[in-house]
Each structure stands twice: as structure tokens, then as C-alpha cells.
Amino acid sequence: MNKISQLIAVVLVLTVLSLPVLGEMNGGRSDGSGMDTGKTDSGKNDSSMMDSSNRNDNSMHEKAKEMYDNGSRMRDEEDMMGMEFMHKGDDSYGGYVTFSVNNSTGDVLNFGILGIAIFDSLKIPGFDFKGTRTEGAETKIVNKDGSIVVQLHDNPAAVINIKTDTKATLIFNLASGVSAAKQDNIIKIMAGNLTAYIASEKATAINIAGNQVTINTDKGLTIFRASPINMPHDDMEEQFMGEMMTNRRGAEVSVGESDKYSIVNYSENMTVIMESIEPNHMRMMIDSSDHTGKFVLMNIDNSSLMWNDRERVRLYLDNKPMKEVMTEQELYRASESSFWLNMIGTNRMQAMMYIANFSTRQVDVVVEGDVTPTPMETTVAETTAPPTPSTPGFEIALGGLCTVAAAYIMRRRR
């Protein structure tokens, strides 16, 4: 009897030792959700991140939020997805941008990004308003002689570019709680967690007084551009705005949901044509009558291109691989055609190209399999991410325990 008791005790000890460690359960995840909680868009500027503790006026976003909510509902009813403006009366509703136009003066009113109010108004004194025209993700506001064109873009950077062929005064009346500060020749706009910039190519005077920013310009291009709300903010955005003051500014291409896209030409000499968009391949034709080097920025979001951890994105220029640099600083110093890539997760990326010289150039963005995965990655995948485990050896230990118990019972009956 004592021997049987001792044997049972040994089996129980072996059974306890065979149970899994608590932290190894659920495939190594301790949150119980079955999701990789390590990937969060902490740098993403969206409407859930705009509740700043520094906000003194909770009503500052009411009109912009109302327009965004109403626009989202109407767009859903019409199955409108991606970057594209919908109109109702004087109001324009995009996937990212909302605003109104005064149909007498041409003033832009209640300009907001994802429901965040940025400008109460954008006014150009003496603007002899002719009308507006919308095509996809772009709305143009023009005066009667065509000397001033205001272009508003529904894209993650919410770009406004103002082209003037005559002297003009631009007045940005900021929404309540939005601040502005001049940094060299660039104006930095802050609205909660959202950061934006204004750069004017030929500004003769810049004045910031209270909530009003006034720019006097002698022809040229003036750009408002936010840090893309679907990308983490970094210093690259401010540096890119600095290129607006030079001859190296080119274009910006955003591709998003439903393969809809927005193309912004920052140089009047440049033309960008989107030829094709496929899940693993995108092709553009870029032409410039100014043959000097230009920067082209790309923002790819949602389901346009898809890749996984074992794939990578490469850029080709005229069917030849472009040189990839490791930092944006290296790209700004480049003298040969190169690109810098910032991949965020498996379906978002930001890329910037420097094309050193121009005629008509073909650019291909290609998702390619990584044919040389490192052994370490394979090992980690096999050893640290097993399916939900059963307890190792538990069946054997339980079987042994049952056998001993049966033997004990039979012995008692004898």
C-alpha cells in the first residue's frame, strides 16, 4: 500500500511539472485578444487623438465636426469611399477634408481635417470670384481672369495650393484654439495633435496677429500642408516644406481606399499620370519641362498595395532599380536618383523620391518577395509562435495516473 501511495505521489508531481507556464498560453500573448498589441499607430493624427488637455474652448471644432459627421453619413449612403469630394450646396465633403465656399466672394470657410477645425476662413481681398470646379479629389476656385487659382485636395495632407500670377494678399483666419508661429520663412500651424505648415514661394511680408495669418505675395505659389494624418509625424515634413522654397519641389501622390488617388503638382512644369494600380504593382509616368532634379513624395494607405513581413517594396526608374537610402537626410543630399522608404505596418508607407534629371520618366512601385529570409526569422517563427498549445506530456501523465489508480482498486478488491 505504501509503495502504491508513493507511486501516486510521484505521478502527481510529474503531472504538475508538465503543465504549461502561464505566460506561454495563448500562443505567447498575454492580452487574451489574439492580436499583436505591439503595433499601434501612436503617431497617427486622427480624430481620436485630438482631445488635447490644452484645449480651452470645447466648441472650437463643433462646426468642422458637424460637417465631417454629416459628410461621412452622406458619403456612406452613396457608397462613396476613398479620396473624393461630395457636394451639397456650398459645402464640400471629402474623406479627409471638409469646407464651404462663399458663392459670392470665393472665400473658403470652415476648413477642417477629419472634423478638426483649422481655418474659420481663407480670404483673398479683391478676388473677383468666377466659380468652382471639382474633379475627384481636387476642387479649384478661380477668379474671372484666371490670375488666382485656389486648389483644395482631399488627401491625408489636406493640401491647399494657391497659385497667383499677380500680387495678392492671403488672409488665414485660424479657428479657435489653433496657433501659428513663424519659423524662418515657414509658418507652423498647431491644432491639438495636428501639425501643419504654410510656405510661400515669393512672400514679401508675413504677419501673425492673434488668430490671423497674413501673407503678401508677389506672384508664385503658396502651400498649406498638414503632416499626413495617417502617418507618424516627424521632422521630414517640415524639411519637405522647406523644399517648397526651392526649384526642387515636384509633386505629391496619395493613393488610398478603393485605389482612389490624389495628385498635387507643386511645380507648374511637372505632370504626373497614374497609369495603373494593382495589389502588388503601381506605375506612374512623370514628366517635367524643367529638366533639373525634383522631389516626389508618395503616401500609400489602406488596400492600394499589400505586403507582408516577408516581402519588401522596391522602386524602379525606367525599369532600373533605384538606389535606396536609409534616411531622408541622405536623400536631401543625394545627387543621383534615389528614394527613401518608411514602411508602417503591412499596408501603409511613405516614400520620397529624388529624380535627378527629367524628360518623361517611368516610376514603378513593386511589392517583391524577400528571396533571402534570414534563418533567425524562420526559427523565431517556428519556435515562438506555435498554435495554442496543449499541455506537453499531460496525456501520458494522466494515463499513468489512471493505470496506478486502477491497479490500486483491483488490489483492494482482492
N, C-alpha and C positions, 0 to 999 in steps of 0.2 A: 504493500500500500504506500509506504514512504517513497519507494522508487517511482511509483506512478505519479505521486504528488510532485516530486522533484522534476519529473519529465514535463508535466503540465506547466510548471513554473518557467522552465527553460523555453518551451514553445511560446508562452505568453510574452516573454522578453524579446524573442526573435520577432514576434508579430509587431510589437511596439516599435522596434528598430526599423521595421520595413515600411512604416507609414511615411508619407511624404512630408518634407519640410513645408510649413505653411506658406512661405514666400514663393515656393515652386509651383503652387497650384495655379490653375487658370492660365497655363502657358507662360508663366513668369510675370503676369500682370497682377498687380495688387489692387487695382481700382475696381475690378469686377465688371467693367464695361465692355471688355473685349476690344477696346480701341486703343490706339497708340496715343496716349495723352501727352507725349513729349513734343508733339508737333502742334504748336499753337501760333496763330498769326499775331504775335504780340505787337508787331509794328504796324498792323493794319489800321488805317484810319477809316472806320465805318461808324454808322450811327450809334452802335452800342458803346463806343468808346468816347463819346463826346460829352459825357456828364462830368465836366471839369469842376473841381472844388473851387476854382477861382471865378466861376460864373456868378455874377451878381444879379443878372436880370434873366429870370427863367423864361420870360416871354420873348427873348430875342430871336428864337427860332420858330415861333408859332406859325408865321405866315409861310416860311420855307418848308416847315414840316407838314403843314396842311397841304401845300401844293404837291409835295413829294408823295404823301399818302394818297391823295386823290388821284394823282397821276399813275401811281402803281396800281391802284384799283382799276382805273380805266384801261390801262395797258393790259392787265390780266384779262379783262373782259373781251378785249380784242385779240387775245393771244399774241400780243406784241412782246418780243423778247430781244434782248441784246441792245446794242448801241444804235438808237434811232429815236428821233423826236416825234411825238404826237402833239397835235394842236387842238385847242378848244378855245375859241375866241381869241383873246390876246395872249393866252398862256401857252407855254411850251413845256412838255413833259418828256424828259429823257430817262434812260435807265440810271444815269448818274446825275444829270444836271436838270434843274428846273428854273424857269424865269418867265417874265412877262415883257411885252414890248408896248410902249405907248404909241398908239397908231396915229398920233398927231405929230409927235416930236421925234420918234425913233429912240427914245430913252429906253435902256434896259433896266427893268425893275425886278426887285425881289429875287436876285440871283442866289441860288443855293446849290449845294453839293450834298446829295444823299440826305436832304432835309436839313442841312446845316446852313444857316443864313450867312452869306459872305458880304454882299453889297445890297444896300437898300436901293441904290440906283447907280447907273453909269451914264453920265451925260456928256454931250459934246456941244457946247454953245454954238449956235449958228448952223447946226446940222440941218440941212434942207432935206427932210425925210422924203424918200421916194417910196420905199416898200421893203418887204422881206421876202426871202425865198429859202425854202428848206429842201434839202436833198439828203435823205438818210440821216446821218449823224451830224450834219452841218446845217446851221441856219445863218444866212447872210442878211445883214441890214445895210442898205445902201442909201446914199443921198442922190439927189437928182442929177448932178453932173458926174457922178461916179468917182469923185476925188477922195471919198472916205468910205471904206468898207469895214464893217464890224462882223467878224465871223465867230460864232459860238459853236463849240464842239461838245457832243455828248460822248465823252471818253473818261477814263479813270483820272486823267489830269485836268479835266474840266477846262480845257484851253479856250481862251479868248484871244484872238489876234486882230489887231486894229491896224489897217494899212491906210496911210494918209499920203496923198500926193500934194498936199498943201499944208500950210501951218495950221495947227489945231491945238485946242486945249481940251484935255481929257480929265473929267472930274469923277472920281470914285468915291461915293458916299458909303462908308462902311456900315454894316449892321451893328446893332448894339452889342457890346462885348467883344467886338473884333478890333484888334490893334494892328498898327503899322509902324515900321521902323526902317529908316534908310541905312543900307549897308553898302558903302561905296556908291555905285550907280544902280544898285538893285534895291527894290523895296520889298521887305519881308512882311508878309501878312500872317497873323496868328488868329485862329478861331478855335478855341479849345485845343484839341489834339491835332487839328488840321493845320498844315503849314502850306503857304502858297507864296508866290513871288510875282513881282511885276518888273519887267525890264523894258526900257525904251531905247531904241537904236540911236535916235537923234534928238534926245531930250535937251532942251535949252534951259529948263528950270523944273525942279521937283520940290513940292512943298507939302508938308504934312501938318495939318492943323486940326486937332481934335479927331473927329471921325472922318475927316475929308482928306483925300489924297488928290493933289492937282499936278498934272504933268503938262507942260508946254512942250510941244514937239515941232521940229522943223522938217516935216515930211517923215518918211521912214516907217518903221514897224514898231509897234508896242505890243508886248505879250504879257498876258496874265496866265500863269500856270501853277497848278497845285501839285504837291508831291502826290503821285498816284495813290489813290485811296485803297488800292488792292495790293500795295507793295509796302514793305517796311521803309520808313523814311531814313535817309542818310544824307551826307554832305554832297553826294554826287548830284542831287537835284539842284542845289544852289550853284554848283560848278557848271552844270549844263545851262542854267540860265545865263551864266556869265558868257557862254559862247554866243548868246543872242546878240551880244555887242560886237561880235567879230564877223568876219566873212566866212567862217567855217560852219555856221548854222545850216542845217539841211532840212530834215523832216522828222516827224514822229508818227509811228504807225502803231495803232492799238487794235488787237484782234480779240474778240470775246465770244460770248454766248451766241449760239446759232450761227457761228462763223461770220458774224457781222463785224465790220471794222470801221475805224476812223483814221483818216489820213490828214495830217496837218503839215502843210508846207510852210516852213519858216523862211525859206528863200524863194523869192519870186521867180528865180531861174530854174527851180527844181520841179520835176514831175515824178510822182510815184504812182505806179499802176499795180494793183494786186491781180496777179494772173490766175492763181489757184490756191485753194486751201484744202488740204486733206489731213486726216488724223496724224500722219507722220511726215508730212512734207508741205511746205508753203513756198510759193515763188512770187517774187516781185521784180518788176522792171523799174529801174531808177535812172532818170536822165537829168542832166543839168547843162544849160548853155554856158554856165561858168564852170570851167574845167578844173578849178582848184579843189583841194580836198574839202570834204564836208562830213559832218556827223549825222548819223541817222539813229534815232532811238526807237526801240521796239518794246511793247508791253503786250504779252500774250497771257490770256486769262481763260479760266473755265475749260471748255472742251475743245478748243481750237486745235492744239497739238496735245498729244498724250504720250507720256513716257513713264517708265518705272525705274526702280533703283538700279537696274542692271543695264539701263540704256542711257545715252547721252545725246545732247543736241549739238550739231555742228553747223557752221555757216560756210557756204561756198560762194565765191565771187567769180562769175563767168565760168562755172563748172570746175573751179580750182579751190581747194581748201583755203580758207582764210586763216591767217595767223591769230591764235587766241592768246590774249594777255591775261595776267592774273588779277590785276587791279584796274579800276577806272583811271587812276593816276597815270599808270603806264600807258593807257590808251590816249589820254590827253597829250602825252609826249610823243606819240607814235608819228613816224614819218612814212611808214608803209601801211597799206590797207590791213586793218586788224579789227578784232572785235573783243569785247568783254562781256561775260555772261554771268548773270545772277539768277540761279535756279532756286525756286522756293517751293518745296513740296514736289508733287508729281504732275501738276498741271498749271503752274504759274512760273513765269520767268520774265526777266527784264534783260534786254540785250542792247548794247550800244556799239555801232559800227563806225569806224573811220574809213572812208573810201578816199584814197589818196589823190585820185585823178578821175576825171569824168569824160565819158561820152554817154552811150547808153549801156548801163551795167545790169547784169542779171544776178540777183541775190536769191539763193535757195537756203531755207532753214529746214534741216533734215534731222529726224529722230533716227538714230542708228543704235543697233545692239552693241553692247560692250563685249567684244570677242575675247578679251583677255581679263576676265574677272579674277581678282586676287584669291588665292586659296583660303586666306583668312576669312574672307566674306562667306565663302562656301561653308567652311567649318562652323562659323558662328550661326549661320542659318540652320545648320543641321542639328547643332547641339543646344542652342539656347532658345529655340522657338519650336519645341515639339508640340503636337496636339495635346489637348487636355489629358494629362497622364492618369492612368490607373496606378494604384499603389504597387510598386515593384515587389514581386515576391509574395504579395498578400495572399494570392490564391493558394500557393504552396503551403504557406504557414497555416492558413485556415484548414486546408486539407489534413495537415499533420495533427492539428489540434482535434479535429473531428475523429481521426483514427484512434488517438490516445483515449478520447472520451468513450468511444465505442468499446475499446478493449477493457476499460475500467468497468463499464456497465456489465459486460459479459462475465467478467471475473466475479462481480458481486452476485450475479445470478447463480454461478456455480457454488 
